[in-house]
Amino acid sequence: MTIAPRYAFIKANWHADIVDRAYEGFCETIPASQVDVFDVPGAFEMPLVAKDLAESGQYAAIACAAFVVDGGIYRHDFVASAVVDGLMRVGLDTGVPVLSVSLTPHQYQETEHHDAIYRSHFVEKGREAARAALMIGKTRKALAA
């Protein structure tokens, strides 16, 4: 009997009404019963939690979702860059694929129109992350054979 692989999904609580849609998209491809969800305050905290999860040896891949917006101060670019670099480093250091569903729009405004666009976009990005998790697992398994 083959045991189904487990996946971790980390989501930032900042703009949760948008970010949570990525988890919905992820679970359209990978069943929710195979996914453990972890909430963090914001994007900046994702790499540390991803590292802890990767080092646990329990997960085939880890997906991380956040929405880093330009709040009118030149901070979002630094945060987004640090987060993506940190997530990549976790994957390279641990050998566990870490996928980023972290978006940084340049022209976001908190309007119903923009929120609807990004909610829909995060669903699609979640689907893409799930497909990537499955594909990288398959590719790495073939390389190991």
GROMACS elastic network, one bead per residue, 0.5 to 0.9 nm:
[ bonds ]
;  ai    aj funct       b0    kb
    4    34     6  0.71852   500
    5    34     6  0.68105   500
    5    35     6  0.89946   500
    5    58     6  0.84920   500
    5    59     6  0.69606   500
    5    60     6  0.60027   500
    5    61     6  0.88993   500
    6    33     6  0.86086   500
    6    35     6  0.58692   500
    6    36     6  0.75295   500
    6    58     6  0.67620   500
    6    59     6  0.50233   500
    6    60     6  0.58975   500
    6    61     6  0.76835   500
    7    30     6  0.85470   500
    7    34     6  0.61300   500
    7    36     6  0.63116   500
    7    37     6  0.87087   500
    7    58     6  0.80646   500
    7    59     6  0.50284   500
    7    60     6  0.57128   500
    7    61     6  0.53387   500
    7    62     6  0.58261   500
    7    63     6  0.77831   500
    7   133     6  0.85562   500
    8    34     6  0.85073   500
    8    35     6  0.55258   500
    8    37     6  0.59727   500
    8    38     6  0.74198   500
    8    50     6  0.84674   500
    8    53     6  0.75440   500
    8    54     6  0.89217   500
    8    58     6  0.87907   500
    8    59     6  0.63403   500
    8    60     6  0.82074   500
    8    61     6  0.65687   500
    8    63     6  0.62531   500
    8    64     6  0.83625   500
    9    23     6  0.72003   500
    9    26     6  0.87022   500
    9    35     6  0.66834   500
    9    36     6  0.61110   500
    9    38     6  0.61482   500
    9    39     6  0.85004   500
    9    61     6  0.87264   500
    9    62     6  0.57891   500
    9    64     6  0.58168   500
    9    65     6  0.77378   500
   10    23     6  0.88430   500
   10    36     6  0.84853   500
   10    37     6  0.59049   500
   10    39     6  0.57769   500
   10    40     6  0.71015   500
   10    46     6  0.68158   500
   10    49     6  0.79204   500
   10    50     6  0.74940   500
   10    62     6  0.74524   500
   10    63     6  0.61672   500
   10    65     6  0.62367   500
   10    66     6  0.86670   500
   11    14     6  0.88595   500
   11    16     6  0.80068   500
   11    19     6  0.67813   500
   11    20     6  0.69942   500
   11    22     6  0.85532   500
   11    23     6  0.79928   500
   11    37     6  0.75753   500
   11    38     6  0.63606   500
   11    39     6  0.50996   500
   11    40     6  0.62208   500
   11    41     6  0.84977   500
   11    42     6  0.79695   500
   11    43     6  0.79456   500
   11    46     6  0.77445   500
   11    63     6  0.83933   500
   11    64     6  0.57891   500
   11    66     6  0.61192   500
   12    15     6  0.77653   500
   12    16     6  0.68329   500
   12    19     6  0.70160   500
   12    20     6  0.84573   500
   12    38     6  0.86892   500
   12    39     6  0.58984   500
   12    41     6  0.55202   500
   12    43     6  0.55068   500
   12    44     6  0.86545   500
   12    45     6  0.80810   500
   12    46     6  0.74144   500
   12    64     6  0.80461   500
   12    65     6  0.63039   500
   12    66     6  0.51158   500
   12    67     6  0.76756   500
   13    17     6  0.85164   500
   13    19     6  0.75406   500
   13    20     6  0.83617   500
   13    39     6  0.65154   500
   13    40     6  0.60964   500
   13    41     6  0.51482   500
   13    42     6  0.57663   500
   13    43     6  0.83930   500
   13    66     6  0.78892   500
   14    17     6  0.85318   500
   14    18     6  0.88623   500
   14    19     6  0.78502   500
   14    40     6  0.87635   500
   14    41     6  0.65521   500
   14    42     6  0.54843   500
   14    43     6  0.78971   500
   14    66     6  0.74394   500
   14    67     6  0.71185   500
   14    68     6  0.82572   500
   15    18     6  0.56222   500
   15    19     6  0.61617   500
   15    20     6  0.84803   500
   15    42     6  0.89966   500
   15    66     6  0.80788   500
   15    67     6  0.66583   500
   15    68     6  0.87639   500
   16    20     6  0.54485   500
   16    21     6  0.83460   500
   16    66     6  0.84477   500
   16    67     6  0.85564   500
   17    20     6  0.58856   500
   17    21     6  0.72608   500
   17   115     6  0.86056   500
   17   119     6  0.75782   500
   18    21     6  0.57141   500
   18    22     6  0.78474   500
   18    66     6  0.88201   500
   18    67     6  0.77186   500
   18   115     6  0.69609   500
   18   116     6  0.83506   500
   18   118     6  0.64294   500
   18   120     6  0.83768   500
   18   121     6  0.89508   500
   18   122     6  0.69101   500
   18   123     6  0.89324   500
   19    22     6  0.57573   500
   19    23     6  0.76936   500
   19    65     6  0.62232   500
   19    66     6  0.58266   500
   19    67     6  0.63669   500
   19   101     6  0.88232   500
   19   102     6  0.88027   500
   19   118     6  0.86122   500
   19   119     6  0.73102   500
   19   122     6  0.65149   500
   19   123     6  0.86993   500
   20    23     6  0.54426   500
   20    24     6  0.68358   500
   20    65     6  0.80366   500
   20    66     6  0.89054   500
   20   119     6  0.83826   500
   20   122     6  0.79766   500
   20   123     6  0.84622   500
   21    24     6  0.50154   500
   21    25     6  0.64113   500
   21    26     6  0.86631   500
   21   118     6  0.89986   500
   21   119     6  0.59499   500
   21   120     6  0.74426   500
   21   121     6  0.84427   500
   21   122     6  0.55020   500
   21   124     6  0.86542   500
   21   125     6  0.89669   500
   21   126     6  0.74654   500
   22    25     6  0.51179   500
   22    26     6  0.61119   500
   22    27     6  0.86732   500
   22    65     6  0.67749   500
   22   101     6  0.74467   500
   22   119     6  0.81103   500
   22   120     6  0.88188   500
   22   121     6  0.82336   500
   22   124     6  0.71407   500
   22   125     6  0.61516   500
   22   127     6  0.74096   500
   22   129     6  0.86963   500
   23    27     6  0.61883   500
   23    28     6  0.87469   500
   23    32     6  0.89422   500
   23    37     6  0.85430   500
   23    63     6  0.89833   500
   23    65     6  0.80691   500
   23   122     6  0.83723   500
   23   123     6  0.73116   500
   23   126     6  0.58792   500
   23   127     6  0.84518   500
   24    27     6  0.52914   500
   24    28     6  0.65573   500
   24    32     6  0.88508   500
   24   122     6  0.87816   500
   24   123     6  0.62446   500
   24   126     6  0.69915   500
   24   127     6  0.82286   500
   25    28     6  0.52206   500
   25    29     6  0.73495   500
   25   122     6  0.74634   500
   25   124     6  0.60330   500
   25   125     6  0.71519   500
   25   128     6  0.81267   500
   25   129     6  0.86585   500
   25   130     6  0.80202   500
   26    29     6  0.58368   500
   26    30     6  0.62144   500
   26    31     6  0.82824   500
   26    32     6  0.84204   500
   26    63     6  0.87780   500
   26   123     6  0.74972   500
   26   124     6  0.83862   500
   26   125     6  0.79903   500
   26   128     6  0.75009   500
   26   129     6  0.65593   500
   26   130     6  0.50614   500
   26   131     6  0.82395   500
   27    31     6  0.51404   500
   27    32     6  0.53225   500
   27    33     6  0.88891   500
   27    34     6  0.89487   500
   27    35     6  0.79392   500
   27   126     6  0.79266   500
   27   127     6  0.75771   500
   27   130     6  0.76074   500
   28    31     6  0.68061   500
   28    32     6  0.83498   500
   28   126     6  0.86179   500
   28   127     6  0.67632   500
   28   130     6  0.83935   500
   29   127     6  0.64981   500
   29   130     6  0.60742   500
   29   131     6  0.70336   500
   30    33     6  0.83683   500
   30    34     6  0.69611   500
   30    35     6  0.75828   500
   30   127     6  0.88230   500
   30   130     6  0.63319   500
   30   131     6  0.83829   500
   30   134     6  0.84887   500
   31    34     6  0.56092   500
   31    35     6  0.69791   500
   32    35     6  0.50225   500
   32    36     6  0.77798   500
   33    36     6  0.79310   500
   38    49     6  0.84424   500
   39    42     6  0.86598   500
   39    46     6  0.88868   500
   40    43     6  0.75678   500
   40    44     6  0.88265   500
   40    45     6  0.62730   500
   40    46     6  0.66989   500
   40    49     6  0.81163   500
   41    44     6  0.82457   500
   41    45     6  0.68626   500
   41    46     6  0.86913   500
   42    45     6  0.58874   500
   42    46     6  0.72791   500
   42    66     6  0.70621   500
   42    67     6  0.85175   500
   42    68     6  0.85260   500
   43    46     6  0.54667   500
   43    47     6  0.82379   500
   43    64     6  0.85411   500
   43    65     6  0.76661   500
   43    66     6  0.53774   500
   43    67     6  0.73748   500
   43    68     6  0.70919   500
   43    79     6  0.76522   500
   43    80     6  0.77340   500
   43    83     6  0.65260   500
   43   102     6  0.78079   500
   44    47     6  0.70863   500
   44    48     6  0.85238   500
   44    79     6  0.65045   500
   44    80     6  0.80178   500
   44    82     6  0.74621   500
   44    83     6  0.57099   500
   44    86     6  0.89832   500
   45    48     6  0.59189   500
   45    49     6  0.67343   500
   45    50     6  0.88242   500
   45    83     6  0.80921   500
   46    49     6  0.53468   500
   46    50     6  0.59322   500
   46    51     6  0.85523   500
   46    64     6  0.68216   500
   46    65     6  0.84567   500
   46    66     6  0.86244   500
   46    83     6  0.71461   500
   46    86     6  0.83820   500
   46    87     6  0.75565   500
   47    51     6  0.60622   500
   47    52     6  0.86842   500
   47    64     6  0.85760   500
   47    83     6  0.64841   500
   47    84     6  0.82376   500
   47    85     6  0.87070   500
   47    86     6  0.52880   500
   47    87     6  0.50547   500
   47    88     6  0.86214   500
   47    89     6  0.85121   500
   47    90     6  0.68863   500
   48    51     6  0.51083   500
   48    52     6  0.64024   500
   48    53     6  0.87553   500
   48    86     6  0.80935   500
   48    87     6  0.84994   500
   48    90     6  0.83645   500
   49    52     6  0.50546   500
   49    53     6  0.61956   500
   49    54     6  0.85313   500
   50    53     6  0.51096   500
   50    54     6  0.59706   500
   50    55     6  0.84771   500
   50    62     6  0.68963   500
   50    63     6  0.85033   500
   50    64     6  0.78894   500
   50    87     6  0.71923   500
   50    90     6  0.69737   500
   50    91     6  0.87001   500
   50    98     6  0.75040   500
   51    54     6  0.50900   500
   51    55     6  0.60423   500
   51    56     6  0.85694   500
   51    87     6  0.81532   500
   51    90     6  0.55179   500
   51    91     6  0.80989   500
   51    93     6  0.88452   500
   51    94     6  0.77143   500
   52    55     6  0.52898   500
   52    56     6  0.63427   500
   53    56     6  0.51477   500
   53    57     6  0.72934   500
   53    58     6  0.73534   500
   53    59     6  0.72916   500
   53    62     6  0.78933   500
   54    57     6  0.58468   500
   54    58     6  0.72943   500
   54    59     6  0.65823   500
   54    60     6  0.85795   500
   54    61     6  0.78960   500
   54    62     6  0.74538   500
   54    90     6  0.76362   500
   54    91     6  0.78689   500
   54    94     6  0.64094   500
   54    95     6  0.81220   500
   54    96     6  0.58741   500
   54    97     6  0.84408   500
   54    98     6  0.84038   500
   55    58     6  0.81025   500
   55    94     6  0.65790   500
   55    96     6  0.83824   500
   56    59     6  0.76821   500
   57    60     6  0.81581   500
   57    96     6  0.84159   500
   59    62     6  0.68616   500
   59    96     6  0.75749   500
   60    96     6  0.65760   500
   60    97     6  0.72649   500
   60   133     6  0.78529   500
   60   134     6  0.88437   500
   60   137     6  0.70980   500
   61    91     6  0.89987   500
   61    96     6  0.57869   500
   61    98     6  0.59176   500
   61    99     6  0.75641   500
   61   133     6  0.59664   500
   61   134     6  0.85139   500
   61   136     6  0.87389   500
   61   137     6  0.79299   500
   62    91     6  0.89031   500
   62    96     6  0.74718   500
   62    97     6  0.62857   500
   62    99     6  0.61037   500
   62   100     6  0.86966   500
   62   133     6  0.79223   500
   63    97     6  0.83705   500
   63    98     6  0.57725   500
   63   100     6  0.59989   500
   63   101     6  0.70374   500
   63   126     6  0.84859   500
   63   129     6  0.67175   500
   63   130     6  0.79893   500
   63   133     6  0.80622   500
   64    87     6  0.83156   500
   64    98     6  0.73827   500
   64    99     6  0.61023   500
   64   100     6  0.51052   500
   64   101     6  0.56888   500
   64   102     6  0.70012   500
   64   129     6  0.89814   500
   65    99     6  0.86369   500
   65   100     6  0.62722   500
   65   102     6  0.50575   500
   65   103     6  0.80464   500
   65   122     6  0.85695   500
   65   126     6  0.82202   500
   66   100     6  0.83578   500
   66   101     6  0.64823   500
   66   103     6  0.64655   500
   66   104     6  0.86122   500
   67   101     6  0.84467   500
   67   102     6  0.57652   500
   67   103     6  0.51549   500
   67   104     6  0.61189   500
   67   105     6  0.81786   500
   68    71     6  0.89192   500
   68    76     6  0.61258   500
   68    77     6  0.84380   500
   68    79     6  0.75922   500
   68    80     6  0.65198   500
   68   102     6  0.72428   500
   68   103     6  0.61748   500
   68   105     6  0.74295   500
   69    72     6  0.88777   500
   69    76     6  0.61117   500
   69    77     6  0.88613   500
   69   103     6  0.82112   500
   69   104     6  0.56025   500
   69   105     6  0.61593   500
   69   106     6  0.73767   500
   69   107     6  0.85400   500
   69   108     6  0.67800   500
   69   109     6  0.88510   500
   70    73     6  0.68113   500
   70    74     6  0.73362   500
   70    75     6  0.73897   500
   70    76     6  0.54446   500
   70    77     6  0.79998   500
   70   104     6  0.76261   500
   70   105     6  0.73914   500
   70   106     6  0.65464   500
   70   107     6  0.77606   500
   70   108     6  0.73299   500
   71    74     6  0.79472   500
   71    75     6  0.79306   500
   71    76     6  0.74150   500
   72    75     6  0.83650   500
   72    76     6  0.89338   500
   73    76     6  0.75771   500
   74    77     6  0.68087   500
   74    78     6  0.78937   500
   75    78     6  0.55035   500
   75    79     6  0.63722   500
   75    80     6  0.87457   500
   76    79     6  0.50678   500
   76    80     6  0.59716   500
   76    81     6  0.84400   500
   76   104     6  0.75055   500
   77    80     6  0.52334   500
   77    81     6  0.60823   500
   77    82     6  0.85298   500
   77   104     6  0.78362   500
   78    81     6  0.52165   500
   78    82     6  0.60580   500
   78    83     6  0.85263   500
   79    82     6  0.51700   500
   79    83     6  0.60697   500
   79    84     6  0.86575   500
   80    83     6  0.51885   500
   80    84     6  0.62245   500
   80    85     6  0.84984   500
   80   102     6  0.76651   500
   80   103     6  0.79654   500
   80   104     6  0.68357   500
   81    84     6  0.53813   500
   81    85     6  0.60096   500
   81    86     6  0.83858   500
   82    85     6  0.51850   500
   82    86     6  0.59088   500
   82    87     6  0.85392   500
   83    86     6  0.50647   500
   83    87     6  0.61214   500
   83    88     6  0.85879   500
   83   100     6  0.89567   500
   83   102     6  0.83725   500
   84    87     6  0.51267   500
   84    88     6  0.61586   500
   84    89     6  0.85604   500
   84   100     6  0.69344   500
   84   102     6  0.77158   500
   85    88     6  0.51718   500
   85    89     6  0.61431   500
   85    90     6  0.87039   500
   86    89     6  0.50686   500
   86    90     6  0.62428   500
   86    91     6  0.87709   500
   87    90     6  0.51410   500
   87    91     6  0.64422   500
   87    92     6  0.87810   500
   87    98     6  0.61661   500
   87    99     6  0.75411   500
   87   100     6  0.72876   500
   88    91     6  0.51992   500
   88    92     6  0.62424   500
   88    93     6  0.85334   500
   88    97     6  0.84983   500
   88    98     6  0.66971   500
   88    99     6  0.81213   500
   88   100     6  0.86017   500
   89    92     6  0.50772   500
   89    93     6  0.58435   500
   89    94     6  0.83604   500
   89    98     6  0.89565   500
   90    93     6  0.51794   500
   90    94     6  0.59342   500
   90    95     6  0.79429   500
   90    96     6  0.77137   500
   90    97     6  0.83478   500
   90    98     6  0.70827   500
   91    94     6  0.54341   500
   91    95     6  0.53853   500
   91    96     6  0.50904   500
   91    97     6  0.50753   500
   91    98     6  0.51919   500
   91    99     6  0.85098   500
   92    95     6  0.54447   500
   92    96     6  0.74167   500
   92    97     6  0.78838   500
   92    98     6  0.87483   500
   93    96     6  0.82019   500
   94    97     6  0.83654   500
   95    98     6  0.89651   500
   97   133     6  0.72990   500
   97   136     6  0.75172   500
   97   137     6  0.82882   500
   98   133     6  0.84378   500
   99   129     6  0.63500   500
   99   130     6  0.89081   500
   99   132     6  0.78588   500
   99   133     6  0.74722   500
  100   103     6  0.85486   500
  100   129     6  0.74877   500
  101   122     6  0.76919   500
  101   125     6  0.61687   500
  101   126     6  0.68322   500
  101   128     6  0.87762   500
  101   129     6  0.69894   500
  103   122     6  0.86614   500
  104   108     6  0.87253   500
  105   108     6  0.57582   500
  108   111     6  0.85095   500
  108   114     6  0.65878   500
  108   115     6  0.85462   500
  109   112     6  0.89279   500
  109   113     6  0.88333   500
  109   114     6  0.63569   500
  109   115     6  0.81218   500
  110   113     6  0.83064   500
  110   114     6  0.65448   500
  110   115     6  0.65674   500
  111   114     6  0.53664   500
  111   115     6  0.60508   500
  111   116     6  0.85076   500
  112   115     6  0.50506   500
  112   116     6  0.59958   500
  112   117     6  0.85932   500
  113   116     6  0.53048   500
  113   117     6  0.63841   500
  113   118     6  0.88724   500
  114   117     6  0.50670   500
  114   118     6  0.62306   500
  114   119     6  0.85181   500
  115   118     6  0.52604   500
  115   119     6  0.59770   500
  115   120     6  0.85816   500
  116   119     6  0.51519   500
  116   120     6  0.62696   500
  116   121     6  0.85480   500
  117   120     6  0.54162   500
  117   121     6  0.61699   500
  117   122     6  0.87488   500
  118   122     6  0.59492   500
  118   123     6  0.85485   500
  119   122     6  0.52782   500
  119   123     6  0.65217   500
  120   123     6  0.52659   500
  120   124     6  0.66439   500
  120   125     6  0.88376   500
  121   124     6  0.52150   500
  121   125     6  0.61899   500
  121   126     6  0.86325   500
  122   126     6  0.59949   500
  122   127     6  0.85390   500
  123   126     6  0.51483   500
  123   127     6  0.64155   500
  123   128     6  0.87884   500
  124   127     6  0.50515   500
  124   128     6  0.62521   500
  124   129     6  0.86855   500
  125   129     6  0.61556   500
  125   130     6  0.86748   500
  126   129     6  0.50753   500
  126   130     6  0.63040   500
  126   131     6  0.87056   500
  127   130     6  0.51994   500
  127   131     6  0.62943   500
  127   132     6  0.86024   500
  128   131     6  0.51402   500
  128   132     6  0.60780   500
  128   133     6  0.85816   500
  129   133     6  0.60771   500
  129   134     6  0.86702   500
  130   133     6  0.50459   500
  130   134     6  0.63234   500
  130   135     6  0.85740   500
  131   134     6  0.52277   500
  131   135     6  0.60681   500
  131   136     6  0.85918   500
  132   136     6  0.59506   500
  132   137     6  0.83519   500
  133   136     6  0.54278   500
  133   137     6  0.61811   500
  133   138     6  0.86664   500
  134   137     6  0.51866   500
  134   138     6  0.62159   500
  134   139     6  0.86636   500
  135   138     6  0.50779   500
  135   139     6  0.60680   500
  135   140     6  0.85164   500
  136   139     6  0.50084   500
  136   140     6  0.59706   500
  136   141     6  0.83893   500
  137   140     6  0.52648   500
  137   141     6  0.60706   500
  137   142     6  0.86276   500
  138   141     6  0.51313   500
  138   142     6  0.62547   500
  138   143     6  0.87147   500
  139   142     6  0.51687   500
  139   143     6  0.62749   500
  139   144     6  0.87442   500
  140   144     6  0.62232   500
  140   145     6  0.87669   500
  141   144     6  0.51538   500
  141   145     6  0.64134   500
  142   145     6  0.52418   500
